[in-house]
Amino acid sequence: MDIEIEQKLIEQSKTDPQAFERLYIKYYEQILKFVYKRVESLDDTRDITSTVFIKALSNISKYKDMGFPFSSWLYRIAINEINMFYRKTKKNASSV
């Protein structure tokens, strides 16, 4: 998928969530592998990855092209979700 097509899909996704499907298909495996390397539990990886894409879709209207690839935005969301996951698991472990 070239950059122009991707930019059009991003803009379409802002008003039509169905257009986000192609972006999801393109980046799902990348984000899944990225998360898995940091979490190492497949169930948690899948949960975090799904949250990444839910947040991306629900916040796509706020996305602005700043000259970086769209994937960098997804990776930033993924990093935030991984950090949140570890904060929550640390709290849960310390309360036991």
N, C-alpha and C positions, 0 to 999 in steps of 0.2 A: 504494500500500500504506500503510495507516495505521499509526500507532505501535504500537497494541495488537497488530495482526497481526504486525508486525515483531518485537516482543518475544517473542511466542509462537514464532515461527520460530527466533529465537536460542536460546530455551530448548530447543526440540525438537532443534536442531542439536547441542546438548551431548550428547545420547544417540543421535541418529539423523542421521548425516552427510547422508543424502538430503534432509533438510529444508533444508540449507544451499543447495541448488540455487536456490531462489527468491531468496535474498539475493544469490547470485552473479549471477543474471540481472539483478537490479535495479541492482547497483552496478558491474558489469564495465565498461561503457562509460565511466562517470565516472572510474574509477581508471585505465583505459587512457589516456584523454585527459590526465589529470593527470600521469601518468608520461611520456607522449610529449612534453609541453611542456618537460620537464626533461632528456630523454635524446635525443630527435630521431632515433633509429634505431628503425625499426619492429620489427626483430627483437629488439633489446635491450628495447624497450618491452614486447613480448609476453612475453618471458622474465621480466622483472621483475614484470609484472602477474600472471602465473601463480604466481610465487613468493609474491606478496602473498596470493592466495587460498588457496594451500596452507597458508601459515603461519596465516592467519585460521582456517581449518577445523581445523587441528591444535591451535590454542590457544583455540578457542571456549569450552572448559570454564573457562578463566581469565577470560573476559570478564565484567565486572560493569557493570551500568548505573549510570553516575555522573551521569545527567542530560544527557549529551551524545548527539548522534545516533550511531548505529552506524557511519555513514560516517566519522566523525571517527577512530574506531579503525582503520578500513581505511586512511585517509589517513596516519595515524601509521606504520602498518606500511610503507606505500608509501614514505614519506620515508626510513625506516630502510633499506629495500632499495635505494633510489636512492643513498643515501650509501655503502652497502656496495659497490654497483656501481662508483662512482667511486673508492673506495679500492682496489678490486681492479684496475681498469684503470690507475690511476696506478702501482701496484706493477709491473704487467706492462710498462708502457711504460718505466719506469725500469730494468728488468732487461734490456732489449734492447740 
